[in-house]
Amino acid sequence: EKAPYPHFMLKEIHEQPQVIRETLRGRIEGTEIAFPGLKLDPGFLKSLRRLYITACGTAYHAGLIGKMLIERLVRIPVEADIASEFRYRDPLLGPGDLLVVVSQSGETADTLAALREAKAKGATVLAITNVVGSSVAREAHEVLYTWAGPEIAVASTKAYVAQVVLFTLLAVYLARLRESAPPELLRELAAGLPGLSETVQAVLAREEEIAALAGARKGWEHTFFIGRGLDWAVACEGALKLKEISYIHAEAYAAGELKHGTLALVTEGVPVIALATQPALWEKMQSNIREVKARGADVLAVTGAKAAEIVAVADEAICLPPVHPLLAPVVAVVPLQLFAYYAAVARGCDVDRPRNLAKSVTVE
Ligand code: F6R
């Protein structure tokens, strides 16, 4: 039942603080991380020389975050790929390799086929899924569940947040095991995880402000989401959310790549959503925002509380509560979900049942 919310999507967006708590439950105690029930041999995890991630759509976007966090903390190469691509290119994995497949439903045909392909090649498969007993859960060697509860809206929101939380736990867990990152950093991240629930709640409390920003931009047919690093991955998800429910064309671009061919599409009044949650990249993002401003873009920044250099150049800014930069994706995606939701509502779209989209894609 969606009441008192008008749509399941909005209800599920609002469930995210709870979903974060559920996904962490039993897996984090103080700053210690454990995955009860996970039987993967620590020796195997210690000896991994690379890792693969594959998924479709929103789950793939969570995988992009997973890739960046694992590479950063575990210091092994991680390849994240779209399942429908991965499975057809005779992937270079075999015994001794680990493939992480991500699927909310656990039934997505391409993801399942990639899983089978990896198993046939002798690799170990770890599934991150939301549905107990789903095909992906049954066929993978190991499963980590996202405890997001049933996701009814076609546009995935809370499952994505749970997937990103799980990847963060996994990255910190592996880094501890392999002693590949400074212990203080890993402690700081582990200590910051439970607080994400309240931080997301604080963003949800600003729903009206975000609704107004989205309503003001509903008339456009074309928009860009830009960011660097983790923010680029979040931009991909923000653009997908907007496209799938509002039918406004949105393109996610790595901010530094705009000048390699795309800038001409940024014309007077085109909305550009600039993600800038990484202090180390603020200066670069500032110049990317200036580039689009010079072409007349209407820039809405999603940035940190102290990002004076970003706020100074953007037309408007949503400043997120303080959060560790490596944990920021979980928080930064929330205003983008609300933005997509309110842009779609303002255009009279059927938010929970967007056209040409199924909740579970069992065709290839
Ligand atoms: C977007 C969306 C889709 C799914 C994709 C994979 O909001 O819902 O992009 O993320 O079809 O589905 P699962 O995660 O069930 O494998």
Residues whose N, C-alpha, C, O or C-beta is under 5 A from the ligand:
A	BS01	F6R	C56 G57 T58 A59 V102 S103 Q104 S105 G106 T108 V154 A155 S156 K359 V361
